[in-house]
Amino acid sequence: MKKRRKNKKMRRSLVPVLVAVALIFLILAVSAGIFLFQRYSYSDEQADLNAYFGLDGAGSVAIVYENGIAEEKGILQDGRCYLDLDTVHAYLNDRFYVDFNEKLLLYTLPDEVVSIGLGEQTQDGYTAAFEQDGSAWIALDYVKKYSDFNFTLYTDPNRVVLETSWEEISTAQLKKDTAIRERGGVKSPILTTAAKGDRVTVLEELENWDRVITADGYIGYVEKKRLTQAETQTPQKDTGYTAPDYTGNMREHKINLAWHQVTSSAANSTFPGVVENVTGINVISPTWFFLYDNEGTVESIASREYVEEAHARGLEVWALVDDFTHSADNGVDTKEVLSYTSKRAKVIGTLMEEAQACGIDGINVDFEKVSQDAGQDYIQFIRELSVECRARGLVLSVDNYVPRNFNAHYEWKEQGVMADYVIIMGYDEHWAGGEEAGSVASLGYVEEGIAKMVEEVPAQKVINAVPLYTRIWTTSPEGAVSSRAVGIRAASDFLNQNGAVYAWDESTSQNYAQFDTPEGLCQVWLEDEQSLAAKVDVMKNYGLGGIAAWKLGFDEGRENIWSVIAGFLTE
C-alpha cells in the first residue's frame, strides 16, 4: 500500500518536469522554425531604385549600356532623353560636333553638313540640343537619325536602355512570376518582378543563382531553378540606319608624291628646275596656301601656269595649305580659326575657289599647330573640307606627325574615313633643338609609325613620307647639342671634305659617321640610296597606298635616289 502511494506521488511530481521539458522543446521548435523561416523564406523588401540606378533628381536618367549601368547620366526634358556630347561620343557616335562659339550642332554626311542651332526645334517639334552648364545635351531621337543603335526610355525610375551590340547572347525564359533581386540570395532586396514567359539575358551563371538583365534594364539575380535552360540567340538588328558611304577620290594606282617648297609667287618659276632630273613621281605638292590671320583668311601664291606645266609632265598637283607660316608674324592661332564654323567655311571656300581657278587636282592639309583642345575643331574642318573635295573630284590628303600618344587628338581613324590619303611625315625622330643627337628617321622609327597608323587607317590610304635630308650634329665638350639640316648630297660632301669614314649601322639601317672637330663631336646618320631602299621595302611589306618625299631640291646632285623611291611602285 505504501509502495503504491509512493509511486503515485512520484508520478505527480514528474508532471511539472515533463510539462517543462515539453515547453522547452516547443520553444526550441518554434525558435528553430522562426530561424529557418527567417533564413530561408523569401524577403519582400523592395530595393531603393533611385539609389540602385544612381539617380540624383527628378530629371536624372540612368543609362543602361552594354549590360551595365553607366556612371554618366542623361537628362529628361519634355518627355525626351538627352545625353551630353561626351557621352554621345563615347557610347554612340563621335561624329557630332558642337560649335560653342556660334551655338551650332553639326553632323557631317558625305555630301552635306547638317546644321541646327542649340535650342532650335526640329521639324518633328522637339529641341535637338541645348546648352547647360557649359555642356551640350543632344536628344537621343536626334542622335538616332544618324547612328546605328536602338533605345527605349522608361520612367519610374527614369532609365534609358541603349542597344548597340548585335552579337550572340545567352537568354532564358522565366518559368513563373519571379522577383529579380539586387544580389544572389532570397533575402536580397527586390528590384522588379518579371512575369512567367519573360525572356532575360543571362550574363553570368552561378551555382544556384544566375545574373541576368531584363529587357527594361534591371540587372540582378534570379534563382537558377526559375529559369529555362539558357540558349544562344542573335539579336535582330532593326535600327533603321544605313551607313553613309564616304568614298572620295582615291586613285587606283599607287602614289609617288614630292613636295615643292614654294615661299613666294616668284618662286613658282623654280618648278622646271627642281623636277628636271626627277623620275617616277606622279604627284607634286607645292606649298601654296597659308592661314593668314585668325578670321579665316587664306593667303595664296597658286599659279595656273604651274599647274598646266605639271599636267603637261603627267603630274597631278595637290596644293598644300599650312597653319604655321604666319603663326609668328600674324599670331595665327589654329584653334581660334577652326573653332568657328563661319571661319572654317571661309578657309574652305577660298581653297575651293583657288582650286577651280588654277585647275588643281587635290588639297594637301599640313596643319602642325593643332593643340590638344583643338582636336575636335580640326577633325571637323577635315570633315567639312572632305564634303567639298568629294563634290568637286579633288583628292584630299592630310599630313601627320608619326603617330604617338601625344598627337592622338589628330584623330587618324576619322581622317581615314573622310580623307582619301593619310600621310605620315616619317621623319624628325631627332629634331632641331632636341637635347640628343640621333637619326632623323631610323628604320625602326619609321616602321613603328606605319604599324600604328595602319591600325587606325586602311593601309591603301596610308602614304609614308621619307626625308631627303639629314642633320649634321655637333656635341660640344660641355654637352651642348646643335644641328643643321642638309640635303643628301650636301651631307655626303661634308663627310668627304672632313675625311670621315662611314659604315652601315644595323640599329638604324643607315650609314653612320662620327669624328672629332674643334667644336666637339660631329655625328651624321646618312639618308642615301641604301637607307631609302630599306624604308621602301618596309612600306611595300605593309601594302601602303603611296610614298612621299620632303622635299624637291634636297635631292640635288643625287637624282638616282628617285629610282630607289620609284621602286615602291613596283610589285
C-alpha positions in Angstrom: 0.0 0.0 0.0 2.8 2.3 0.9 4.6 1.4 -2.3 1.6 2.4 -4.4 1.2 5.7 -2.6 4.9 6.4 -3.2 4.6 5.7 -7.0 1.6 7.8 -7.3 3.3 10.6 -5.5 6.3 10.3 -7.8 4.1 10.4 -10.9 2.5 13.6 -9.7 5.9 15.2 -9.2 7.1 14.2 -12.7 4.2 16.0 -14.4 5.7 19.5 -14.0 9.0 18.3 -15.2 7.5 16.8 -18.3 5.5 19.9 -19.0 8.6 22.0 -18.6 10.6 19.8 -21.0 7.7 19.8 -23.5 7.6 23.6 -23.3 11.3 23.8 -23.8 11.1 21.5 -26.9 8.2 23.6 -28.1 10.1 26.8 -27.6 13.1 25.3 -29.4 11.0 24.0 -32.2 9.3 27.4 -32.6 12.6 29.2 -32.4 14.1 26.8 -35.0 11.1 27.3 -37.2 11.4 31.0 -36.9 15.1 30.8 -37.6 14.6 28.6 -40.6 11.8 30.8 -41.8 13.8 33.9 -41.4 16.8 32.3 -43.1 15.2 30.6 -46.0 11.9 32.4 -46.6 11.8 34.9 -49.5 12.1 38.6 -48.5 9.7 41.0 -50.0 11.9 44.1 -49.2 11.9 46.5 -52.2 15.3 48.0 -53.3 15.8 51.7 -53.4 15.7 52.1 -57.1 16.9 55.7 -57.2 20.0 54.6 -55.3 20.3 51.5 -57.4 20.3 53.5 -60.7 22.3 56.4 -59.2 19.6 59.0 -59.8 20.1 62.3 -58.2 17.0 64.2 -59.1 13.6 64.1 -60.9 15.2 64.9 -64.3 18.1 62.5 -64.0 18.1 59.5 -66.4 20.2 56.3 -65.8 21.9 54.9 -68.8 21.9 51.1 -69.2 24.7 50.3 -71.7 26.5 47.1 -72.6 24.9 45.2 -69.7 25.8 47.7 -67.1 24.7 51.0 -65.6 26.9 53.8 -66.8 28.4 56.4 -64.5 27.1 59.1 -66.8 23.5 60.3 -66.5 21.1 61.7 -69.0 18.5 64.5 -68.6 14.8 64.1 -69.1 13.2 67.1 -70.7 9.8 67.4 -72.3 9.5 63.6 -72.2 12.7 63.0 -74.1 16.1 61.8 -73.0 19.2 64.0 -73.7 22.8 62.9 -73.4 25.8 65.2 -73.1 28.2 65.4 -76.1 31.0 63.5 -74.5 28.6 60.6 -73.7 27.2 60.5 -77.2 30.8 60.4 -78.5 31.8 57.6 -76.1 28.8 55.4 -76.5 27.0 56.1 -79.8 28.6 58.3 -82.4 31.7 60.5 -82.3 30.9 62.4 -85.5 28.6 65.0 -83.8 30.3 68.4 -83.4 29.2 71.4 -81.3 30.3 74.9 -82.2 30.0 76.6 -78.8 31.0 80.0 -80.3 28.3 80.1 -82.9 25.9 77.8 -80.9 25.5 75.1 -83.6 25.2 71.3 -83.6 26.7 69.9 -86.8 26.8 66.4 -88.3 28.8 65.7 -91.5 27.4 63.4 -94.2 29.2 62.6 -97.4 27.6 65.4 -99.4 26.5 67.9 -96.8 26.9 69.2 -93.3 23.7 69.1 -91.4 23.4 72.1 -89.0 20.9 73.1 -86.3 21.1 75.7 -83.6 21.4 74.9 -80.0 17.9 75.3 -78.6 16.4 75.1 -82.1 13.4 73.0 -82.8 13.5 70.2 -85.3 10.8 69.7 -87.9 9.4 67.0 -85.6 8.8 69.6 -82.9 11.4 68.9 -80.3 14.7 70.6 -79.3 17.6 68.8 -81.0 20.2 70.1 -78.5 20.6 72.7 -75.8 23.5 74.1 -73.8 23.5 73.7 -70.0 26.4 74.3 -67.5 28.9 74.5 -70.3 27.9 71.2 -71.9 25.8 70.4 -74.9 23.0 68.0 -74.5 21.6 66.2 -77.5 18.3 64.4 -77.9 18.6 60.7 -78.3 15.9 60.9 -81.0 18.2 63.2 -83.0 21.3 61.1 -82.4 19.5 58.1 -83.7 18.8 59.7 -87.0 22.5 59.4 -87.8 23.5 56.4 -85.7 23.3 52.7 -85.5 21.5 51.9 -82.2 18.2 51.4 -80.6 17.0 52.9 -77.3 14.0 52.6 -75.1 13.2 55.2 -72.4 11.5 54.1 -69.2 10.2 56.1 -66.2 9.6 55.4 -62.5 12.5 55.3 -62.2 14.0 57.2 -65.2 16.3 55.0 -67.3 17.2 54.5 -70.9 18.3 51.2 -72.3 20.7 51.5 -75.2 21.1 48.6 -77.6 24.3 48.9 -79.6 25.6 45.3 -80.0 24.2 42.7 -82.3 26.5 39.8 -81.2 25.2 36.4 -79.9 23.8 36.5 -76.4 22.6 33.8 -73.9 18.9 34.0 -73.0 16.4 32.1 -70.9 12.7 32.4 -70.0 11.1 32.6 -66.6 9.1 29.5 -65.6 6.9 31.5 -63.3 6.4 35.1 -62.0 9.7 35.8 -60.3 11.4 38.6 -58.3 14.7 39.9 -59.8 16.9 40.6 -56.8 19.7 43.0 -56.3 22.1 40.3 -55.3 22.0 36.5 -55.2 20.0 35.2 -52.2 16.4 35.1 -51.0 17.0 38.0 -48.6 18.3 40.4 -51.1 16.1 43.4 -51.9 13.8 43.1 -55.0 14.5 45.2 -58.0 11.5 44.3 -60.0 9.1 41.3 -60.7 9.2 39.6 -64.1 6.3 37.6 -65.4 6.2 34.0 -66.4 7.4 33.6 -70.0 9.5 36.8 -70.0 12.9 36.4 -71.6 16.0 37.7 -69.9 19.7 37.8 -71.0 21.9 35.6 -68.9 25.1 37.5 -68.0 26.7 35.0 -65.6 25.7 31.5 -64.5 26.4 30.7 -60.8 25.7 27.7 -58.7 22.2 28.4 -57.6 21.6 31.9 -59.0 22.1 33.5 -62.4 22.9 37.1 -63.0 20.6 38.5 -65.7 19.4 41.7 -67.3 15.7 42.3 -68.1 14.5 43.9 -71.3 13.7 47.1 -69.4 17.1 47.4 -67.9 17.2 45.8 -64.5 20.4 43.9 -63.8 20.1 41.4 -61.0 19.8 37.8 -59.9 17.3 35.0 -60.4 17.3 31.5 -58.9 18.5 29.1 -61.5 15.5 26.8 -60.9 13.2 29.6 -62.0 14.8 29.7 -65.5 14.6 27.5 -68.5 17.8 26.1 -70.0 19.8 29.0 -71.4 20.1 29.2 -75.2 22.1 31.3 -77.7 20.3 33.9 -79.7 21.4 36.6 -82.1 19.5 39.9 -81.6 17.7 41.1 -84.7 19.2 44.4 -85.8 16.4 46.8 -86.8 17.8 50.3 -86.1 16.5 51.9 -89.4 20.1 53.1 -90.0 22.0 52.9 -93.3 25.7 53.6 -93.1 26.7 56.5 -95.3 29.4 56.0 -98.0 32.2 58.4 -97.5 34.2 57.2 -100.5 36.1 60.1 -102.0 38.6 60.4 -104.9 41.3 57.8 -104.2 43.4 56.9 -107.2 43.5 53.3 -108.5 47.3 53.4 -108.7 50.0 53.9 -106.0 51.0 57.5 -105.2 54.6 58.8 -105.5 54.4 62.4 -104.2 57.1 65.0 -103.9 56.7 68.3 -102.0 57.9 71.5 -103.6 58.5 74.2 -101.1 57.4 77.5 -102.6 57.7 80.6 -100.5 56.6 83.3 -102.9 54.7 83.7 -106.2 58.0 84.3 -108.0 59.4 81.0 -106.6 56.9 79.1 -108.7 59.3 79.7 -111.6 61.7 77.2 -110.0 59.4 74.3 -110.9 61.0 73.3 -114.1 64.4 73.2 -112.5 63.5 71.2 -109.4 61.8 68.5 -111.5 64.3 68.4 -114.3 66.0 65.2 -113.3 63.2 63.7 -111.1 61.7 60.5 -112.3 58.9 58.2 -111.1 56.8 60.7 -109.3 53.1 61.2 -110.2 52.1 63.9 -107.8 53.7 67.2 -106.9 52.6 69.2 -103.9 53.6 72.9 -103.9 53.3 74.9 -100.7 50.8 77.5 -101.9 48.2 78.3 -99.2 48.7 79.6 -95.7 46.3 80.6 -92.9 46.9 84.3 -92.8 45.0 85.6 -89.8 42.5 84.5 -87.1 39.5 85.4 -89.2 39.9 82.6 -91.7 41.8 84.5 -94.4 44.0 82.3 -96.6 47.0 83.7 -98.4 47.5 82.1 -101.8 50.5 82.0 -104.2 49.0 79.5 -106.5 49.8 79.6 -110.2 47.6 78.2 -113.1 50.7 78.2 -115.3 52.5 76.0 -112.8 49.5 73.5 -112.8 49.4 73.5 -116.6 53.1 72.7 -116.9 52.8 70.0 -114.2 49.9 68.4 -116.1 51.9 68.5 -119.3 54.6 66.5 -117.5 52.0 64.0 -116.4 51.8 65.2 -112.8 48.8 65.8 -110.6 49.0 68.9 -108.4 47.9 68.5 -104.8 48.4 72.0 -103.4 49.4 72.3 -99.7 47.8 74.5 -97.1 49.6 75.1 -93.7 48.8 76.7 -90.4 52.3 77.7 -89.3 53.8 80.1 -91.9 52.1 83.1 -90.3 51.9 81.8 -86.8 54.8 84.1 -85.7 54.3 87.2 -87.8 50.5 87.4 -87.7 49.8 85.4 -84.5 47.7 82.8 -86.3 46.0 80.6 -83.7 44.8 77.4 -85.3 42.1 76.8 -82.7 40.8 80.4 -83.0 40.2 79.8 -86.7 38.9 76.2 -86.6 36.6 76.6 -83.6 34.2 78.9 -85.6 32.0 77.3 -88.3 32.0 80.6 -90.3 35.8 80.8 -90.3 36.2 77.2 -91.3 33.8 77.8 -94.2 35.8 80.9 -95.2 39.0 78.8 -95.4 37.4 76.0 -97.3 35.7 78.5 -99.7 39.0 80.1 -100.6 40.6 76.8 -101.2 37.8 75.7 -103.5 37.9 78.9 -105.4 41.6 78.7 -105.9 41.4 75.0 -106.9 38.8 75.8 -109.6 40.7 78.9 -110.9 44.0 77.1 -111.2 42.8 73.6 -112.2 44.3 72.0 -109.0 43.8 68.2 -108.6 43.9 68.0 -104.8 44.4 69.6 -101.4 47.1 68.6 -99.0 46.5 69.7 -95.4 49.6 70.3 -93.3 48.4 71.7 -90.0 51.1 71.2 -87.5 49.9 73.6 -84.7 46.8 71.8 -83.6 46.7 71.8 -79.8 45.0 69.1 -77.7 42.0 71.3 -77.1 41.6 72.0 -80.8 41.4 68.3 -81.9 37.6 68.3 -82.4 37.7 71.5 -84.3 40.5 70.2 -86.5 38.8 67.0 -87.4 35.5 68.8 -88.1 37.5 71.0 -90.5 38.7 67.9 -92.3 35.1 66.5 -92.5 33.8 69.7 -93.9 36.7 70.0 -96.4 36.1 66.4 -97.5 32.5 67.3 -98.5 33.7 70.0 -100.8 36.6 68.0 -102.2 34.4 64.9 -102.8 31.8 67.0 -104.7 34.5 68.6 -106.9 36.6 65.5 -107.6 39.6 66.8 -105.6 41.9 64.4 -103.8 42.1 65.2 -100.1 45.3 64.2 -98.3 46.2 65.0 -94.7 49.8 65.3 -93.2 50.5 63.9 -89.8 53.4 63.5 -87.4 54.5 60.0 -86.8 51.6 58.7 -84.6 52.2 58.8 -80.9 50.0 59.2 -77.8 50.7 62.9 -77.6 49.2 63.6 -81.1 46.3 61.2 -81.0 44.0 64.2 -81.0 44.6 64.4 -84.7 42.0 61.6 -85.0 43.7 59.4 -87.6 40.9 56.9 -87.8 38.4 59.6 -88.7 40.9 61.1 -91.1 40.9 57.7 -92.8 37.2 57.8 -93.3 37.0 61.4 -94.5 40.2 61.9 -96.4 41.5 60.0 -99.5 45.0 59.7 -98.1 46.6 60.0 -94.6 50.2 60.9 -94.9 52.8 60.1 -92.2 55.7 62.6 -92.1 58.1 59.8 -91.2 61.0 61.9 -90.0 62.1 64.3 -87.3 62.8 61.4 -84.9 65.5 63.7 -83.6 64.9 67.3 -84.4 66.4 70.7 -84.3 66.5 72.0 -80.7 66.4 68.5 -79.3 68.7 67.6 -76.4 70.0 64.4 -78.0 71.8 63.7 -81.3 70.3 60.9 -83.4 68.8 59.7 -86.7 66.2 61.8 -88.4 64.4 58.6 -89.5 65.7 55.3 -88.3 64.1 52.3 -89.9 62.6 51.1 -86.5 61.0 54.6 -86.0 59.6 54.6 -89.5 58.1 51.1 -89.2 56.7 51.7 -85.8 54.8 54.7 -87.1 53.5 52.8 -90.1 52.4 49.9 -87.9 50.5 52.2 -85.6 48.8 54.1 -88.4 47.5 51.1 -90.2 45.8 50.0 -87.0 43.6 53.1 -87.5 43.6 53.7 -91.2 43.3 51.2 -94.2 46.8 50.6 -95.5 45.8 51.5 -99.0 45.0 55.0 -97.8 48.3 55.5 -96.0 51.3 57.3 -97.6 54.6 57.3 -95.8 56.9 60.3 -96.4 60.7 59.9 -96.4 63.2 62.6 -95.8 65.7 63.7 -98.5 67.7 65.3 -95.8 69.7 64.5 -92.6 71.2 66.5 -89.8 74.8 67.2 -89.0 75.0 67.1 -85.2 77.7 68.7 -83.0 78.0 68.0 -79.3 80.3 70.4 -77.6 82.7 69.4 -74.8 80.3 70.9 -72.4 77.5 68.7 -73.7 75.5 71.3 -75.7 73.8 69.7 -78.8 73.2 71.6 -82.0 72.4 70.6 -85.6 71.7 71.8 -89.1 69.6 70.1 -91.8 71.2 69.4 -95.1 70.3 67.5 -98.2 71.6 64.1 -99.2 74.3 65.5 -101.5 75.4 68.1 -99.0 75.7 65.6 -96.2 77.9 63.3 -98.3 80.1 66.1 -99.4 80.5 67.3 -95.8 81.8 63.9 -94.8 84.2 63.7 -97.8 85.6 67.1 -97.0 86.3 66.1 -93.5 87.8 62.7 -94.5 85.2 60.9 -92.4 84.6 57.2 -92.9 81.0 56.0 -92.6 79.8 52.4 -92.1 76.4 50.7 -92.1 74.6 50.9 -88.8 72.2 47.9 -88.4 70.3 49.6 -85.5 69.1 52.4 -87.7 69.6 50.9 -91.2 71.6 53.9 -92.1 75.2 54.7 -92.9 76.8 56.4 -89.8 79.9 58.5 -89.3 81.4 60.4 -86.4 84.6 62.4 -85.9 86.1 65.0 -83.6 86.2 68.7 -84.5 87.4 71.7 -82.6 83.7 72.4 -81.8 83.1 68.9 -80.5 81.9 65.5 -81.6 80.3 65.5 -85.0 77.8 62.8 -85.9 75.9 62.1 -89.1 73.2 59.4 -89.8 73.0 59.5 -93.6 69.9 59.3 -95.7 71.0 57.8 -99.0 70.1 55.2 -101.6 70.7 52.3 -99.2 68.7 53.7 -96.3 65.8 54.7 -98.6 65.8 51.3 -100.1 65.3 49.7 -96.7 62.4 52.1 -96.0 60.8 51.3 -99.3 60.9 47.5 -98.5 59.1 48.1 -95.2 56.4 50.2 -96.9 55.9 47.6 -99.6 55.5 44.9 -96.9 52.7 46.9 -95.3 50.9 47.4 -98.6 50.7 51.2 -98.3 49.0 53.4 -100.8 51.9 55.6 -101.5 55.3 57.2 -100.8 56.1 60.8 -100.5 59.4 62.8 -100.2 60.3 66.0 -98.4 61.5 67.9 -100.4 62.4 68.7 -104.0 65.9 70.4 -104.1 67.3 68.3 -101.3 68.0 65.6 -103.9 70.3 67.9 -106.0 73.3 66.0 -107.3 71.9 62.6 -106.2 69.0 62.2 -108.6 69.4 58.4 -108.8 67.6 58.3 -105.5 64.4 58.7 -107.4 64.7 55.3 -109.0 65.0 53.9 -105.5 61.9 55.7 -104.3 60.0 54.7 -107.5 60.8 51.1 -106.6 57.9 51.4 -104.2 55.6 51.4 -107.2 56.7 48.1 -108.5 55.3 44.8 -107.2 
